[in-house]
Amino acid sequence: MPAVITDTLRRQIARDFFEQFQNNTANYYVAIGKSEPWDSSENVPTPVNNPETIADFRDVMQSIKRVKSTSLVVPRNNWSSGTIYSQYDDRAQGYPAQPYYVKNDNSQVYVCLEAGRNRLGVAVPSVVEPTGSNNDSFRLSDGYVWKFLYTISAQKQEQFQSSNFMPVQKQLTVDSNSTGIELKQKEVQDSAKSGQVLSVIITDPGTGFVQPPTITFTGNGNGAKAIADIDSATGTLSRIRIADSGQHLAHGLGYTTAFVNITGGGGLGASARAVLAFNDSGVGADARVDLKTTSMMFHTLLEGTDSNFLLNQDFRQIALLKDPRNQQGALVTSLTSDALKSMILSSVVQGFTRDKIIEGQTTLAQAFIDDIDSNRIYYHQTDTTGFTQFQDGEIIEETNGPGQGIIDSALILPTVDTTTGDILYIDNRGPVSRTNTQAEDIKIILQF
């Protein structure tokens, strides 16, 4: 039986994740790990969506840090002169190849209600950048009709803007502490008009037109007006635009259904459809709906001064971890936590080196060295080394170096129980080396 998952469900899933974070009903952490190379050429593999991949990451986890902030996000489209943009369309599936919304140079976001077309109906490039923060739609000299939605603040850009995504939100409340950007978005939302005819799309150009026909609308609303143009060479209907009405465009009000009537002009067979808003409250009432928001971004900053994070070591995997627990079974709530096992040596005969493999001379247990702090070695084990436990009192030696010592305490567990928590996302990448003078800006995007 044919079926479809609607954008409404995808939006709801994204919002549910977002609200879990906002309401502190779940603890989200960014985890990093894997200090050993992928292979001799550092060829980064694509992670496989299976339990083995998740288990493998748990083995190599180094540290975790609580997610700092989250935001709903949408694909980023910078306005660019000479680009042909699509228009807002209530029948469009997903995002069209040509964007229907843009961000200008002032980080203001607009949705295109009507694409520019010449009198023959041919789409023309956008050459006038939309600016300003009018509550109503406006037509520019290149024919494009735009509607302002919101401005992205500098703080939001820093946290949630990437080369491919930008933040979006609904301004739920404002008060005396609200910024001008927040106040303006709330004003745009509150002034949104329900039931407007946003544009008219020709579905059949008809034949035999010798002059532009008259366009009227029937339905349960009122006030919508449009004007038509014809291609006199072919006698077909070429373009229908929402009419100017004083300082505003005549989108009308109150339509939940709107039928386009084409009369006169000497032609036959032409038809068109009216485009209404995705949201019953109108365009601008909820930018999350207008921009089809089905993604969210988790953001945190790994700083060189963060405790529980290794320095002068690298990592190759990033994961999003939900509700990890400590060794006592309680939820981890601290800002950062360590995730590597360690051992204490009673004697260091020859110094050890990070990234070497140690081997117990009694148990033959092996492990990768992640870090060394005096007589303490932080390590992890994988399928490559096996998971045999070291034992107190045995001698360990590097298999690929001169390091040698005697174990005093073979297994000191980390704060985090790495077998706990739901791993929601894994990103494989080339080696990232950490120092105390740098920070890694981690932005994880989940798309539903």
C-alpha positions as CSV (number, residue, x, y, z in Angstrom):
1,M,0.0,0.0,0.0
2,P,1.6,3.4,-1.0
3,A,2.4,5.6,1.9
4,V,4.4,8.7,2.8
5,I,6.1,10.1,5.9
6,T,5.1,13.7,6.0
7,D,7.3,16.7,6.6
8,T,5.1,17.4,9.7
9,L,6.3,14.2,11.3
10,R,10.0,15.0,10.5
11,R,9.5,18.5,11.9
12,Q,8.0,17.0,15.1
13,I,10.9,14.6,15.6
14,A,13.4,17.5,15.3
15,R,11.4,19.6,17.7
16,D,11.1,16.7,20.2
17,F,14.9,16.4,20.3
18,F,15.3,20.1,20.6
19,E,12.8,20.4,23.4
20,Q,14.4,17.5,25.3
21,F,17.6,19.6,25.4
22,Q,15.8,22.8,26.3
23,N,13.8,21.2,29.1
24,N,16.8,19.2,30.5
25,T,15.0,15.9,30.1
26,A,18.1,14.3,28.6
27,N,21.8,14.8,28.9
28,Y,23.7,15.1,25.6
29,Y,27.5,14.8,25.3
30,V,30.0,15.1,22.5
31,A,32.5,12.2,22.7
32,I,35.8,11.9,20.9
33,G,38.1,8.9,20.4
34,K,40.4,6.7,18.3
35,S,44.0,7.8,18.7
36,E,45.4,5.0,16.4
37,P,45.6,5.5,12.6
38,W,42.9,4.2,10.3
39,D,45.6,2.5,8.2
40,S,49.1,3.3,7.0
41,S,47.6,6.0,4.6
42,E,45.0,7.3,7.0
43,N,42.2,6.4,4.6
44,V,39.0,7.5,6.4
45,P,36.3,4.9,6.1
46,T,32.6,5.7,5.9
47,P,30.9,4.6,9.2
48,V,28.5,1.7,8.9
49,N,25.2,1.9,10.6
50,N,25.3,-1.3,12.7
51,P,25.9,-2.4,16.3
52,E,29.5,-3.3,15.6
53,T,30.4,0.3,14.6
54,I,28.8,1.6,17.9
55,A,30.7,-1.0,20.0
56,D,34.0,-0.2,18.3
57,F,33.6,3.5,19.1
58,R,32.9,2.6,22.8
59,D,36.2,0.8,22.9
60,V,38.2,3.8,21.6
61,M,36.4,6.6,23.5
62,Q,38.7,9.1,25.2
63,S,36.6,11.9,26.7
64,I,33.2,13.5,26.7
65,K,31.9,17.1,27.1
66,R,28.4,18.2,27.6
67,V,26.7,19.8,24.6
68,K,26.6,23.5,25.1
69,S,23.6,24.5,23.1
70,T,21.3,23.3,20.3
71,S,19.2,24.9,17.5
72,L,16.9,23.8,14.8
73,V,18.7,24.4,11.4
74,V,18.0,24.5,7.7
75,P,20.2,24.4,4.6
76,R,22.0,27.7,4.2
77,N,21.3,29.6,1.0
78,N,23.2,32.9,0.7
79,W,21.6,35.3,-1.7
80,S,23.7,35.7,-4.9
81,S,23.1,38.1,-7.7
82,G,22.4,36.3,-11.0
83,T,20.7,33.2,-9.4
84,I,17.3,32.1,-10.4
85,Y,15.3,31.2,-7.3
86,S,12.3,29.0,-6.9
87,Q,9.2,30.3,-5.2
88,Y,7.3,29.1,-2.1
89,D,5.0,26.3,-3.3
90,D,2.6,24.3,-1.2
91,R,2.9,21.3,-3.6
92,A,6.7,21.2,-3.6
93,Q,8.3,18.1,-2.1
94,G,11.3,18.7,0.1
95,Y,13.8,21.4,-1.0
96,P,13.8,22.3,-4.7
97,A,17.1,22.3,-6.6
98,Q,16.8,26.1,-6.8
99,P,16.3,27.5,-3.3
100,Y,13.1,29.3,-2.3
101,Y,14.6,31.2,0.6
102,V,17.8,33.2,1.1
103,K,20.0,34.8,3.7
104,N,21.3,38.2,2.7
105,D,24.6,39.9,3.6
106,N,23.0,41.3,6.8
107,S,22.0,37.8,7.9
108,Q,18.4,38.6,7.3
109,V,16.3,35.6,6.0
110,Y,13.6,36.0,3.3
111,V,11.3,33.6,1.6
112,C,10.5,34.0,-2.1
113,L,6.8,34.1,-2.6
114,E,6.9,34.8,-6.4
115,A,9.9,34.2,-8.7
116,G,10.8,36.9,-11.2
117,R,9.6,36.2,-14.7
118,N,9.5,38.3,-17.9
119,R,6.3,38.9,-19.9
120,L,6.9,35.6,-21.8
121,G,6.9,33.7,-18.5
122,V,10.6,32.9,-18.6
123,A,12.3,32.8,-15.2
124,V,14.8,35.7,-14.7
125,P,17.8,35.9,-12.3
126,S,17.5,37.7,-9.1
127,V,19.7,40.8,-9.3
128,V,18.4,43.0,-6.5
129,E,19.3,41.8,-3.0
130,P,16.3,41.7,-0.6
131,T,16.8,44.0,2.4
132,G,14.8,45.5,5.2
133,S,12.4,44.0,7.7
134,N,9.0,44.9,6.4
135,N,6.2,42.8,7.9
136,D,4.5,42.5,4.5
137,S,5.7,41.0,1.3
138,F,7.3,43.3,-1.2
139,R,8.2,43.2,-4.9
140,L,11.6,44.3,-6.2
141,S,12.5,45.7,-9.6
142,D,13.6,42.3,-10.9
143,G,10.1,41.0,-10.3
144,Y,10.9,38.8,-7.3
145,V,8.5,39.0,-4.3
146,W,10.1,38.4,-0.9
147,K,8.8,38.1,2.6
148,F,11.1,38.9,5.6
149,L,11.1,36.2,8.3
150,Y,13.9,36.9,10.8
151,T,17.5,38.0,11.4
152,I,20.3,35.6,12.6
153,S,22.1,37.2,15.5
154,A,25.9,37.3,15.7
155,Q,25.7,34.8,18.6
156,K,23.5,32.4,16.7
157,Q,25.8,32.6,13.7
158,E,28.8,31.8,15.8
159,Q,27.1,28.8,17.5
160,F,24.9,27.4,14.8
161,Q,25.9,28.6,11.3
162,S,28.1,26.5,9.2
163,S,29.1,26.5,5.5
164,N,26.0,24.4,4.8
165,F,23.4,25.2,7.5
166,M,22.0,28.1,9.4
167,P,19.8,28.4,12.5
168,V,16.0,28.9,12.5
169,Q,13.6,29.3,15.4
170,K,10.3,30.6,16.5
171,Q,10.3,33.4,19.0
172,L,8.0,32.1,21.7
173,T,8.1,35.0,24.1
174,V,9.6,38.5,24.5
175,D,10.3,40.6,27.6
176,S,12.3,43.7,28.7
177,N,15.5,41.7,28.2
178,S,14.7,40.7,24.6
179,T,17.0,42.0,21.9
180,G,15.9,44.0,18.9
181,I,16.2,41.0,16.7
182,E,14.0,38.9,19.0
183,L,11.4,41.7,19.3
184,K,11.3,42.1,15.5
185,Q,10.8,38.4,14.9
186,K,7.9,38.3,17.4
187,E,6.4,41.3,15.6
188,V,6.7,39.5,12.2
189,Q,5.1,36.4,13.7
190,D,2.2,38.3,15.3
191,S,1.5,40.3,12.1
192,A,1.4,37.2,9.8
193,K,-1.8,37.1,7.9
194,S,-3.7,33.8,7.5
195,G,-5.3,32.6,4.3
196,Q,-3.3,34.6,1.8
197,V,-3.0,33.7,-1.8
198,L,0.8,33.9,-2.1
199,S,1.2,33.4,-5.8
200,V,-0.5,31.8,-8.9
201,I,1.1,29.0,-10.9
202,I,0.0,28.3,-14.5
203,T,-0.8,24.7,-15.0
204,D,-2.0,25.0,-18.6
205,P,-1.2,28.0,-20.8
206,G,-4.2,27.5,-23.0
207,T,-4.5,28.7,-26.6
208,G,-6.0,31.5,-28.7
209,F,-5.4,34.5,-26.4
210,V,-5.3,37.8,-28.1
211,Q,-5.2,39.9,-25.0
212,P,-4.6,39.2,-21.2
213,P,-7.5,37.5,-19.6
214,T,-9.1,38.5,-16.3
215,I,-8.0,36.6,-13.2
216,T,-10.4,36.2,-10.2
217,F,-10.5,33.9,-7.2
218,T,-13.3,31.9,-5.7
219,G,-13.2,30.3,-2.3
220,N,-13.8,31.1,1.3
221,G,-11.5,34.2,1.5
222,N,-11.5,37.6,-0.1
223,G,-9.4,40.4,-1.5
224,A,-6.9,38.4,-3.6
225,K,-6.2,40.0,-7.0
226,A,-3.9,39.0,-9.8
227,I,-3.0,40.2,-13.3
228,A,-2.1,38.1,-16.3
229,D,0.2,38.4,-19.4
230,I,0.1,36.5,-22.6
231,D,2.7,35.5,-25.2
232,S,1.2,37.2,-28.3
233,A,3.3,35.1,-30.6
234,T,1.8,31.8,-29.4
235,G,-1.5,33.0,-28.0
236,T,-0.8,31.4,-24.7
237,L,-1.0,32.6,-21.1
238,S,2.5,33.3,-20.0
239,R,2.5,34.9,-16.6
240,I,0.2,35.6,-13.6
241,R,1.3,37.9,-10.8
242,I,-0.3,39.0,-7.6
243,A,-1.5,42.5,-8.2
244,D,-0.1,45.6,-6.4
245,S,-2.7,47.2,-4.2
246,G,-1.3,50.6,-3.0
247,Q,1.7,49.9,-0.7
248,H,0.9,46.2,-0.5
249,L,0.4,43.2,-2.7
250,A,-3.2,41.9,-3.0
251,H,-2.7,38.5,-1.4
252,G,-6.2,38.7,0.2
253,L,-7.2,37.0,3.5
254,G,-9.0,34.0,4.9
255,Y,-8.6,31.5,2.1
256,T,-8.3,27.8,3.0
257,T,-9.3,27.0,-0.5
258,A,-8.8,29.3,-3.5
259,F,-9.7,28.5,-7.1
260,V,-8.3,30.5,-10.0
261,N,-10.8,31.7,-12.6
262,I,-9.4,32.7,-16.0
263,T,-12.0,34.6,-18.2
264,G,-11.9,36.7,-21.4
265,G,-8.9,37.4,-23.6
266,G,-10.3,35.3,-26.4
267,G,-8.5,32.1,-25.4
268,L,-9.5,28.7,-24.2
269,G,-8.1,25.9,-22.0
270,A,-5.9,27.9,-19.6
271,S,-5.8,26.9,-16.0
272,A,-3.8,27.8,-12.9
273,R,-3.6,27.1,-9.2
274,A,-3.3,29.3,-6.2
275,V,-0.5,28.8,-3.7
276,L,-1.4,29.0,0.0
277,A,0.9,29.0,3.1
278,F,2.1,25.7,4.7
279,N,0.9,27.1,8.0
280,D,-2.7,28.1,8.6
281,S,-1.5,31.2,10.4
282,G,0.3,32.5,7.4
283,V,3.9,33.0,6.2
284,G,6.1,34.4,8.9
285,A,4.0,33.0,11.8
286,D,6.5,30.1,12.2
287,A,9.8,30.2,10.3
288,R,10.3,26.6,11.2
289,V,7.3,25.6,9.1
290,D,8.0,28.1,6.3
291,L,11.6,26.8,5.9
292,K,10.6,23.1,6.3
293,T,12.8,22.6,9.3
294,T,13.7,18.9,9.8
295,S,17.3,19.2,11.1
296,M,18.9,20.2,14.4
297,M,22.5,21.1,15.4
298,F,24.3,20.2,18.6
299,H,27.1,22.6,19.4
300,T,30.0,22.5,21.9
301,L,33.5,23.8,22.0
302,L,36.5,21.6,23.0
303,E,39.1,23.9,24.5
304,G,42.7,23.2,25.3
305,T,42.1,23.9,28.9
306,D,39.3,21.4,29.3
307,S,39.9,18.9,32.0
308,N,39.7,15.1,31.2
309,F,40.8,15.8,27.6
310,L,44.1,14.6,26.3
311,L,46.7,17.1,24.9
312,N,49.4,16.3,22.4
313,Q,47.2,13.4,21.2
314,D,44.8,13.1,18.3
315,F,41.3,11.8,17.7
316,R,39.6,10.5,14.6
317,Q,36.0,10.0,15.6
318,I,33.3,12.2,17.1
319,A,30.0,10.9,18.5
320,L,26.9,12.2,20.0
321,L,26.1,10.4,23.3
322,K,22.8,10.6,25.2
323,D,22.5,9.9,28.9
324,P,25.9,8.2,29.7
325,R,26.3,6.9,33.2
326,N,29.2,6.6,35.6
327,Q,30.7,3.5,37.1
328,Q,28.1,3.7,39.9
329,G,25.2,3.7,37.5
330,A,24.2,7.4,38.0
331,L,23.7,9.8,35.0
332,V,26.8,11.8,34.2
333,T,26.1,15.5,34.6
334,S,29.5,17.1,34.9
335,L,30.8,19.4,32.1
336,T,33.6,16.9,31.1
337,S,34.5,13.3,32.0
338,D,37.2,10.9,31.1
339,A,36.5,7.6,29.3
340,L,39.9,5.8,29.2
341,K,41.1,2.9,31.3
342,S,44.4,3.4,33.0
343,M,47.1,1.5,35.0
344,I,49.6,2.6,37.6
345,L,53.2,1.3,37.4
346,S,55.3,0.4,40.4
347,S,58.4,0.8,38.3
348,V,59.3,2.4,34.9
349,V,62.4,0.7,33.6
350,Q,62.3,2.4,30.2
351,G,60.0,5.3,29.3
352,F,56.9,4.7,27.3
353,T,55.6,6.6,24.2
354,R,52.1,7.5,23.2
355,D,50.5,5.4,20.4
356,K,52.8,2.4,21.0
357,I,51.3,-1.0,21.8
358,I,52.1,-2.5,25.3
359,E,52.0,-6.2,26.0
360,G,51.8,-8.0,29.3
361,Q,54.6,-10.5,29.6
362,T,52.5,-12.9,31.7
363,T,49.0,-12.5,30.3
364,L,50.0,-11.5,26.8
365,A,47.3,-8.8,27.0
366,Q,47.8,-5.9,24.6
367,A,46.6,-2.3,24.5
368,F,47.2,1.0,22.7
369,I,48.8,3.8,24.8
370,D,46.8,7.0,24.7
371,D,48.6,9.1,27.3
372,I,51.3,8.9,29.9
373,D,51.3,10.8,33.2
374,S,54.4,10.0,35.2
375,N,53.9,6.4,36.2
376,R,50.3,6.2,35.0
377,I,49.4,4.9,31.5
378,Y,46.0,5.6,29.9
379,Y,45.1,2.9,27.3
380,H,42.4,1.3,25.3
381,Q,41.9,-2.1,23.7
382,T,40.2,-3.0,20.4
383,D,39.7,-6.1,18.3
384,T,43.2,-5.6,17.0
385,T,44.8,-5.9,20.5
386,G,42.2,-8.2,22.0
387,F,40.5,-7.6,25.3
388,T,42.6,-9.8,27.7
389,Q,43.0,-8.0,31.0
390,F,46.5,-7.1,32.4
391,Q,47.2,-8.3,35.9
392,D,48.9,-6.6,38.9
393,G,52.6,-7.3,39.2
394,E,53.3,-8.3,35.6
395,I,55.9,-6.8,33.4
396,I,54.7,-4.8,30.4
397,E,56.8,-4.0,27.3
398,E,56.2,-2.0,24.1
399,T,55.9,-4.4,21.1
400,N,57.1,-1.6,18.8
401,G,59.4,0.4,21.1
402,P,61.7,0.2,24.1
403,G,59.2,1.0,26.9
404,Q,59.2,-1.3,29.9
405,G,57.8,-1.3,33.4
406,I,56.0,-3.3,36.1
407,I,52.3,-2.9,36.8
408,D,51.1,-2.0,40.3
409,S,47.4,-1.5,39.6
410,A,46.3,-3.0,36.2
411,L,42.8,-1.6,35.9
412,I,41.6,1.8,37.0
413,L,38.2,2.5,35.5
414,P,37.3,5.9,34.0
415,T,34.5,8.1,35.3
416,V,32.3,7.2,32.3
417,D,31.0,3.7,31.9
418,T,31.6,3.5,28.1
419,T,29.1,0.7,27.7
420,T,26.2,3.1,28.7
421,G,24.4,5.9,26.9
422,D,22.8,5.9,23.4
423,I,25.2,6.7,20.6
424,L,23.1,8.7,18.1
425,Y,25.8,9.8,15.7
426,I,29.3,8.9,14.6
427,D,31.6,10.9,12.4
428,N,34.9,9.5,11.0
429,R,37.6,12.0,10.0
430,G,41.3,12.4,9.6
431,P,43.4,12.9,12.7
432,V,42.8,16.0,14.7
433,S,45.7,16.8,17.0
434,R,44.9,18.6,20.3
435,T,47.1,21.2,22.0
436,N,46.5,23.6,24.9
437,T,46.4,26.6,22.5
438,Q,43.6,25.5,20.3
439,A,39.9,24.7,20.4
440,E,37.7,22.5,18.3
441,D,34.3,23.9,17.4
442,I,32.1,20.8,17.2
443,K,28.8,21.1,15.3
444,I,26.8,17.9,14.9
445,I,23.8,18.0,12.6
446,L,21.0,15.4,12.7
447,Q,18.7,15.4,9.7
448,F,15.3,13.6,10.0
